[in-house]
Amino acid sequence: MTNHPSRLRIQALGRTGLLSLLLAAACTSASAADFIYTVQPGDHPWNLAQRYLKSPSLALRLRRLNNIPDEYRVMPGTRLRIPQEWLKLESAQVRLLAAVGDTTLAQGSAPPRSAVAGEMLQAPAALHTGADGSATLQFADGSRVLVRRDSELELRSSQQRTLGQASLVELALLQGSLENQVTHMSESGGRFEIRTPAAVAAVRGTQFRVYAQGNTMRTEVIEGAVQVANPGGQVTAQAAQGSLAQAGQSPSPPVALLPAPDVSALPERIERLPIDLPLTSLPGASGYRTQIAPDAQFTLAISDETSPTARMRARDVADGSYVLRVRGIDAQGLEGLNAERTLVVHARPEPPLLIEPAPESMTTATRPSFRWTQADPGWSYRLQIMAAGNPTPISDQAASGAGTQSAQDLEPGIYQWRVATVRSDIGQGPWGDAQPFRRVLPGPGVEIPQPKDGSLTLRWTAQPQTAHYRLQVARDNTFATPLVDAQTDSAQYALEKLQPGVHHVRIQAVAVDGYTGPWGSTQTFTVPEPEPSRWRVLLLLIPLLAVL
């Protein structure tokens, strides 16, 4: 693990017992670029130059600059001014703090290989992230650079001065994008540069983003200020400003970045992947970027997606707690200020697909059966049944396979059911979408009296929550051409003038909400031939009497 530069210095001095160093604000006569060194016993210009300056000959200039009368003796506690440019530079390693996805590293002349989080980089080095790659570099002074997906970055130089905390870093972004948090170094003499084919961005401490694509460079400043320069000119973008630079042209004057969008309406818990949720539209935005990281420092972007519309999008994200960033993109491609919030993803194990009862279907079973898909025979499930409009389950039961029967009787009405998967290794996953169904009574059964003279009155048991009934009578059991197709509000119906022969009847109930229930079972009755009258019999007997 890389120690902070100040810690390294203190440990070294403790071993040698030679000196202690103090970095402080310069006195009124000192240059802002001077390092202030506090003399320790035994220090003099010659041994200081030998240890810390670029050339021993600078001892004479150090003596003149600080008016030291004796070149071999200096009073301990004396504060000496040392120009930053006189100080020795030594190579500083860079830690690959994090790496994910398709991320490769090439150091020196070695061929590219997979990058490993935690390893140390020495300039020159090249880092490449693929479509799902991301990496974070940490420099000796604590500065961080997040290398986003589809980027090519070269580490050309990383140095530290032998005294103080000044770091000099030079990066080359050939393509892609970086998000940078640079430690404040205005008084340390440090410098942080990012070169692109279009321009150079130089800072002394700020938070900013740089994008390089072909001969175009975009710079967006979140905090501090960034100087953007090329042979055509230079501009300085302040906080909440951005600038566009193209090769051969002066960088554009800084413009205001879009404000942070409103993300208060987004849920804090995500149970479905991929994520695709609506955002509140941001005036002036022609696109949106969504980033997800495992920590508030955004050490790593595990998801980085854009959308041309006001949508929050993310693909495959593991279950866990995250920090979400969303920002708008203006017509020039400049990305605005971040909106941040916490996010919990709990999408696994995924719920099964529901099979039966189908959506909006009906069942007459008092204890309906439920079926769903099963991805693994070792997984179990949890079933909940709720009455429509009431989130409190009336039944909550476990199931070991791909289906089960309701554990309790259901009254007629509208219900919803849902299922969650349970795995022994990670526990219960999110609930699937609730699916509605209706429990109804079977169609009414009919009491059929003995027809008399082609007439009879049908009666049946009234059903609750019923608006009316529909009755059909036909000579064939397909009811293709019914003799009677009537509606009645009461649980009876009178039939008259039926012709002799076999008849079929069925009835269905229509609920008060308009739902038409199933037909009851088809029942059959026979209308007998009418009995002949006594006068008709006498008329038939007269011819017989005449013969006799």
C-alpha positions in Angstrom: 0.0 0.0 0.0 1.3 3.5 -0.9 1.9 5.8 2.0 1.0 9.4 1.9 4.1 11.5 0.9 4.1 13.4 4.2 4.1 10.1 6.1 7.0 8.8 4.0 9.0 11.9 4.8 8.4 11.7 8.6 9.3 8.0 8.7 12.6 8.7 6.8 13.5 11.5 9.1 12.8 9.4 12.2 15.3 6.8 10.9 18.1 9.3 10.2 17.4 11.8 13.0 18.8 14.5 10.7 15.9 17.0 10.3 12.2 17.7 10.4 10.6 19.5 7.6 7.8 22.1 7.7 5.7 23.2 4.8 4.0 26.5 5.8 2.8 29.7 4.2 5.6 31.8 2.9 6.6 34.9 4.8 5.8 38.3 3.2 9.2 38.5 1.4 9.1 35.0 0.1 7.8 34.0 -3.4 4.6 32.0 -3.5 6.6 29.3 -5.3 9.3 29.0 -2.6 9.4 26.1 -0.2 10.1 27.1 3.4 12.6 24.9 5.1 13.3 25.0 8.9 17.0 24.5 9.6 17.9 21.5 11.9 21.2 21.1 13.9 24.0 20.3 11.6 22.4 21.8 8.4 24.3 24.2 6.2 23.9 25.2 2.5 26.3 22.6 1.2 24.8 19.5 2.8 21.3 20.8 2.0 22.2 21.2 -1.6 23.7 17.7 -1.7 20.6 16.1 -0.3 17.7 18.1 -1.8 18.8 20.4 -4.7 19.3 19.5 -8.3 23.0 20.6 -8.2 25.5 21.1 -5.3 26.4 24.4 -6.9 23.1 25.7 -5.9 24.4 26.0 -2.4 26.0 29.3 -3.2 22.7 30.7 -4.6 20.9 29.4 -1.6 23.3 31.2 0.7 22.9 34.5 -1.2 19.1 34.2 -1.4 18.8 33.8 2.3 21.7 36.1 3.4 23.6 33.3 5.2 26.9 34.7 6.5 28.6 31.4 7.3 28.4 28.8 4.6 29.1 25.9 7.1 26.9 27.1 10.0 23.3 28.1 10.2 21.3 28.7 13.4 18.8 25.9 14.0 15.3 27.1 13.6 16.2 29.5 10.8 13.6 29.5 8.0 15.1 29.2 4.5 13.5 30.0 1.2 14.1 27.4 -1.5 12.6 28.0 -5.0 10.6 25.0 -6.1 12.5 24.7 -9.3 15.8 24.1 -7.5 14.4 21.0 -5.7 15.3 17.5 -6.9 12.6 15.5 -8.6 12.2 11.8 -8.0 9.9 9.3 -9.7 6.6 8.6 -7.8 4.7 5.4 -8.3 1.0 5.5 -9.1 -1.4 3.0 -7.5 -4.0 1.3 -9.6 -6.6 1.7 -6.9 -9.4 -0.2 -8.7 -10.0 -2.0 -12.0 -13.1 -3.8 -13.3 -14.2 -5.3 -16.6 -12.1 -5.3 -19.7 -9.1 -3.2 -18.4 -5.5 -3.8 -19.7 -2.2 -2.3 -18.7 1.1 -2.0 -20.5 4.2 -0.8 -18.6 7.3 0.3 -20.5 7.9 -1.9 -23.5 6.0 -4.9 -22.0 3.0 -6.2 -23.9 -0.5 -5.3 -22.6 -2.0 -7.6 -19.9 -5.0 -7.6 -17.7 -4.8 -4.9 -15.0 -4.9 -5.9 -11.4 -6.3 -3.7 -8.7 -3.7 -2.7 -6.1 -0.6 -2.9 -8.3 1.8 0.0 -8.7 2.5 1.8 -12.0 5.7 3.4 -13.1 5.8 5.9 -15.9 5.7 5.3 -18.8 2.6 3.2 -18.8 -0.6 2.8 -20.8 -4.1 1.9 -19.6 -7.0 0.8 -21.8 -10.6 0.2 -20.7 -13.1 -1.6 -22.9 -16.8 -1.3 -23.2 -17.4 -2.6 -19.7 -14.1 -1.5 -18.2 -13.2 1.2 -15.6 -10.2 2.0 -13.5 -9.0 4.4 -10.9 -5.5 5.8 -10.4 -4.2 7.2 -7.2 -1.2 9.5 -7.1 1.3 10.2 -4.4 -0.4 13.4 -3.2 -3.8 11.7 -3.0 -5.1 12.9 -6.4 -7.4 10.4 -8.2 -8.3 9.8 -11.8 -11.3 7.7 -12.8 -10.7 6.2 -16.2 -14.1 5.6 -17.7 -15.1 2.9 -20.3 -13.7 2.9 -23.8 -10.7 5.1 -22.9 -7.0 5.1 -23.7 -4.7 6.8 -21.2 -0.9 7.2 -21.1 0.9 7.9 -17.8 3.8 9.9 -19.2 5.3 11.3 -16.0 4.7 11.1 -12.2 7.3 12.8 -10.0 7.6 14.4 -6.6 10.0 17.0 -5.3 12.4 15.8 -2.6 11.0 18.4 -0.1 7.3 19.1 0.4 4.3 17.5 -1.2 4.6 18.9 -4.7 3.6 16.4 -7.4 4.2 16.8 -11.1 1.9 14.6 -13.2 1.5 14.4 -17.0 -1.2 12.2 -18.6 -2.1 11.8 -22.2 -5.8 11.0 -23.0 -5.8 9.6 -26.5 -9.5 8.9 -26.4 -12.3 8.4 -23.9 -13.0 10.3 -20.7 -11.6 10.9 -17.3 -13.1 12.2 -14.0 -10.4 13.9 -11.9 -10.1 14.9 -8.3 -6.7 16.7 -7.9 -5.3 17.6 -4.5 -4.9 21.4 -4.0 -1.3 22.3 -4.9 -1.2 26.0 -5.5 1.4 26.6 -2.9 3.4 23.4 -3.2 4.6 24.1 -6.7 2.9 21.0 -8.1 1.3 20.7 -11.5 -1.3 18.2 -13.0 -1.6 18.1 -16.8 -3.8 16.1 -19.1 -2.9 16.3 -22.8 -5.3 15.4 -25.6 -4.9 15.7 -29.4 -6.9 18.9 -29.2 -5.5 20.8 -26.1 -4.0 20.6 -22.7 -5.8 20.9 -19.4 -3.6 22.1 -16.5 -4.7 22.5 -12.9 -3.3 23.0 -9.4 -6.2 21.4 -7.5 -9.7 20.9 -8.6 -12.4 18.5 -9.6 -13.1 18.3 -13.3 -13.8 16.0 -16.2 -12.0 15.6 -19.6 -13.3 14.0 -22.8 -11.2 13.3 -25.9 -12.6 12.1 -29.1 -10.6 12.6 -32.3 -9.5 16.2 -32.5 -12.1 17.4 -30.0 -11.7 17.9 -26.3 -14.4 18.8 -23.7 -13.6 20.1 -20.3 -16.1 20.4 -17.4 -15.1 21.9 -14.1 -17.0 20.9 -11.0 -14.8 22.7 -8.4 -11.8 25.0 -8.7 -10.5 26.1 -12.1 -8.9 24.5 -15.2 -6.7 26.2 -17.8 -7.3 24.8 -21.3 -4.7 25.7 -23.8 -3.5 24.8 -27.3 -1.5 26.7 -30.0 -4.6 28.7 -30.9 -5.0 30.2 -27.4 -6.1 29.5 -23.9 -9.1 29.9 -21.6 -9.7 29.3 -17.9 -12.9 27.5 -17.0 -14.1 28.1 -13.4 -16.4 26.0 -11.3 -19.7 24.9 -13.0 -18.3 25.9 -16.4 -17.2 23.9 -19.4 -15.2 24.6 -22.6 -14.9 22.9 -26.0 -11.5 22.7 -27.8 -10.6 21.5 -31.2 -7.2 21.0 -32.8 -6.1 24.1 -34.7 -8.7 26.3 -33.1 -8.7 28.4 -29.9 -10.6 26.8 -27.1 -14.2 28.1 -26.9 -15.1 30.6 -24.1 -16.4 28.8 -21.0 -20.1 28.4 -20.7 -22.3 27.5 -17.7 -22.8 23.8 -17.2 -26.3 22.4 -16.8 -27.5 22.2 -13.2 -28.0 18.9 -11.4 -31.2 17.2 -12.4 -33.9 16.3 -9.8 -33.6 12.6 -8.8 -35.9 12.8 -5.8 -38.6 10.8 -7.5 -36.3 7.8 -8.2 -36.8 4.8 -5.9 -34.1 4.0 -3.4 -34.5 0.3 -3.9 -34.2 -1.4 -7.3 -35.7 -4.9 -7.8 -35.6 -5.2 -11.6 -32.7 -5.3 -14.0 -31.8 -3.8 -16.4 -32.8 -0.4 -14.8 -34.8 1.9 -17.0 -36.7 4.5 -15.0 -38.0 8.0 -16.0 -36.3 11.2 -14.8 -37.7 14.6 -14.4 -36.7 16.5 -17.6 -34.0 19.0 -17.3 -34.4 22.2 -19.4 -31.6 22.4 -22.0 -30.6 18.7 -21.8 -30.3 16.7 -24.9 -29.2 13.6 -23.1 -28.5 12.1 -19.7 -25.7 10.1 -18.1 -26.2 7.6 -15.2 -23.3 6.3 -13.2 -23.3 3.8 -10.3 -20.4 3.3 -7.9 -19.9 1.2 -4.8 -18.7 4.1 -2.7 -19.2 7.9 -2.3 -15.7 8.6 -3.5 -16.6 7.0 -6.9 -13.5 4.9 -6.8 -15.0 2.8 -9.6 -17.9 3.2 -12.0 -19.5 -0.2 -12.2 -22.2 1.1 -14.6 -21.9 4.1 -16.9 -24.8 4.6 -19.3 -26.2 7.4 -21.4 -29.7 8.0 -22.7 -31.0 10.5 -25.3 -34.2 10.9 -23.2 -34.9 11.6 -19.6 -34.2 8.1 -18.4 -32.0 6.6 -15.7 -30.4 3.4 -17.2 -28.1 0.7 -16.0 -27.5 -2.8 -17.1 -26.3 -5.8 -15.0 -25.5 -4.5 -11.5 -24.8 -6.9 -8.6 -27.0 -6.8 -5.5 -25.7 -4.3 -3.0 -25.6 -0.7 -1.8 -24.4 2.0 -4.2 -24.1 5.7 -4.9 -26.0 6.9 -8.0 -24.9 9.9 -10.1 -27.1 11.5 -12.8 -26.3 14.5 -14.9 -27.7 16.2 -18.0 -25.8 16.6 -21.3 -26.2 19.8 -23.3 -26.3 20.3 -27.1 -22.5 20.7 -27.3 -22.0 17.4 -25.4 -20.9 19.2 -22.2 -22.1 17.3 -19.2 -23.5 19.2 -16.3 -23.4 19.0 -12.5 -24.0 15.8 -10.7 -27.1 14.8 -8.8 -26.2 12.1 -6.3 -28.2 9.7 -4.0 -27.9 6.3 -2.5 -29.3 3.3 -4.2 -29.9 -0.3 -3.1 -30.1 -3.1 -5.7 -31.9 -6.2 -4.6 -32.8 -8.1 -7.8 -31.7 -11.7 -7.0 -32.7 -14.4 -7.0 -35.1 -13.3 -9.7 -38.8 -14.2 -9.2 -40.2 -16.9 -11.5 -42.7 -16.4 -14.3 -46.3 -16.9 -13.3 -48.3 -19.5 -15.2 -51.6 -20.1 -13.6 -54.0 -18.5 -12.9 -53.4 -16.4 -16.0 -53.8 -12.6 -15.8 -57.4 -11.5 -15.5 -58.5 -15.1 -15.5 -61.2 -16.6 -13.3 -61.5 -19.8 -11.3 -64.4 -21.4 -9.5 -62.2 -23.4 -7.2 -62.5 -22.6 -3.5 -58.8 -23.3 -3.1 -57.2 -22.5 -6.4 -54.0 -24.1 -7.7 -51.0 -21.8 -8.5 -48.2 -22.7 -10.9 -45.0 -20.9 -12.0 -41.7 -21.7 -13.6 -38.8 -23.2 -11.7 -35.2 -22.4 -12.7 -33.6 -24.8 -10.3 -35.1 -27.8 -8.5 -33.2 -26.9 -5.4 -34.9 -23.5 -5.0 -38.0 -22.9 -3.0 -40.6 -20.2 -3.3 -43.0 -18.1 -1.3 -46.6 -17.4 -2.4 -48.7 -14.4 -1.3 -52.4 -13.8 -2.1 -54.0 -10.4 -1.6 -57.5 -9.1 -2.0 -57.6 -6.4 -4.7 -56.8 -3.0 -3.3 -55.4 -4.4 -0.1 -51.6 -4.9 0.2 -51.9 -7.1 3.3 -51.7 -10.7 2.3 -54.6 -13.0 3.2 -52.4 -16.0 2.5 -48.6 -16.2 2.8 -47.2 -19.7 2.3 -44.0 -21.5 1.4 -43.8 -23.9 -1.6 -41.0 -26.3 -2.4 -41.7 -26.8 -6.1 -43.2 -25.0 -9.1 -46.7 -24.8 -7.8 -49.0 -25.2 -4.8 -52.6 -24.9 -3.8 -54.1 -22.1 -1.7 -53.8 -22.9 1.9 -57.2 -21.4 2.7 -60.6 -21.0 1.1 -61.2 -17.9 -1.0 -64.5 -16.1 -1.0 -65.8 -14.9 -4.4 -63.9 -11.7 -5.3 -60.9 -10.2 -7.1 -57.4 -11.2 -5.9 -53.8 -10.8 -6.8 -51.0 -13.3 -6.4 -47.2 -13.0 -6.5 -44.2 -15.3 -5.9 -40.6 -14.8 -4.7 -37.7 -17.2 -5.1 -35.8 -18.4 -2.0 -32.2 -19.7 -2.2 -30.4 -21.2 0.7 -27.2 -19.3 -0.1 -28.5 -15.8 -0.6 -32.0 -15.9 0.9 -35.2 -14.5 -0.6 -35.2 -12.4 -3.7 -37.7 -9.6 -4.7 -41.3 -10.3 -5.3 -42.5 -10.7 -8.8 -45.2 -8.5 -10.2 -48.6 -9.3 -8.8 -51.0 -10.9 -11.2 -54.8 -10.5 -10.8 -57.4 -13.2 -11.0 -61.0 -13.6 -10.0 -62.6 -16.3 -7.8 -66.2 -16.8 -8.8 -69.0 -19.2 -7.9 -69.9 -21.8 -10.5 -72.8 -20.9 -12.7 -76.2 -21.4 -11.0 -77.7 -24.9 -11.1 -81.4 -25.0 -12.1 -84.4 -26.6 -10.4 -86.6 -27.9 -13.2 -90.2 -28.8 -12.3 -92.4 -31.2 -14.4 -93.6 -29.2 -17.5 -97.3 -28.8 -17.8 -99.0 -27.9 -21.0 -95.7 -26.7 -22.4 -95.0 -24.3 -19.4 -92.8 -24.4 -16.4 -91.0 -22.0 -14.0 -87.2 -22.4 -13.6 -85.7 -21.6 -10.2 -82.1 -21.4 -8.9 -80.1 -20.3 -5.9 -79.4 -16.6 -5.9 -75.6 -15.6 -5.9 -74.1 -12.7 -3.9 -72.9 -9.5 -5.6 -75.0 -10.4 -8.7 -76.7 -7.7 -10.8 -78.7 -10.0 -13.0 -78.8 -13.4 -14.7 -78.7 -14.6 -18.2 -80.7 -17.7 -19.3 -80.6 -19.7 -22.5 -83.0 -22.5 -23.6 -82.3 -24.4 -26.8 -83.3 -27.7 -28.5 -79.6 -28.6 -29.0 -76.9 -28.7 -26.3 -74.6 -26.3 -28.3 -77.0 -23.5 -27.9 -76.2 -22.3 -31.4 -79.8 -21.1 -32.0 -81.4 -20.7 -28.6 -85.2 -20.6 -28.3 -84.8 -18.3 -25.3 -81.9 -15.9 -24.5 -83.2 -13.7 -21.7 -82.0 -11.6 -18.8 -83.7 -11.5 -15.4 -83.0 -9.8 -12.1 -84.6 -12.5 -10.0 -83.5 -16.1 -9.4 -86.4 -17.6 -11.5 -87.8 -17.5 -15.0 -91.2 -18.7 -16.4 -91.2 -20.5 -19.7 -94.4 -20.9 -21.8 -95.7 -22.5 -25.0 -92.8 -24.8 -25.3 -93.1 -27.4 -28.0 -93.0 -31.1 -27.0 -89.5 -32.6 -27.0 -86.1 -32.4 -25.4 -84.8 -28.9 -24.2 -81.5 -27.8 -22.8 -81.1 -24.9 -20.3 -78.1 -23.0 -18.8 -77.7 -19.9 -16.6 -74.9 -17.5 -15.9 -74.6 -14.7 -13.3 -73.4 -11.1 -14.2 -71.8 -9.4 -11.2 -72.5 -5.8 -10.1 -69.1 -4.7 -11.6 -70.2 -6.1 -15.0 -68.1 -9.2 -14.9 -69.9 -12.2 -16.6 -69.4 -15.4 -14.7 -69.2 -18.9 -16.2 -72.2 -20.7 -17.5 -73.7 -23.2 -15.1 -73.8 -26.8 -16.1 -76.2 -27.6 -19.0 -79.4 -29.3 -17.8 -82.0 -31.1 -19.8 -85.8 -31.5 -19.5 -88.5 -32.9 -21.8 -91.8 -31.3 -22.6 -94.3 -34.2 -23.1 -96.9 -34.4 -25.8 -100.2 -32.9 -24.6 -102.9 -35.4 -23.5 -105.9 -35.6 -25.9 -109.2 -34.0 -24.6 -112.4 -36.1 -23.9 -114.4 -34.6 -26.8 -111.5 -35.4 -29.1 -111.7 -39.0 -27.9 -115.5 -39.2 -28.5 -115.1 -37.8 -32.0 -112.6 -40.6 -32.7 -115.1 -43.2 -31.4 -118.2 -42.2 -33.5 -117.1 -44.0 -36.7 -116.6 -47.2 -34.7 -120.1 -47.0 -33.2 -121.6 -46.5 -36.7 -120.0 -49.7 -37.8 -121.4 -51.6 -34.9 
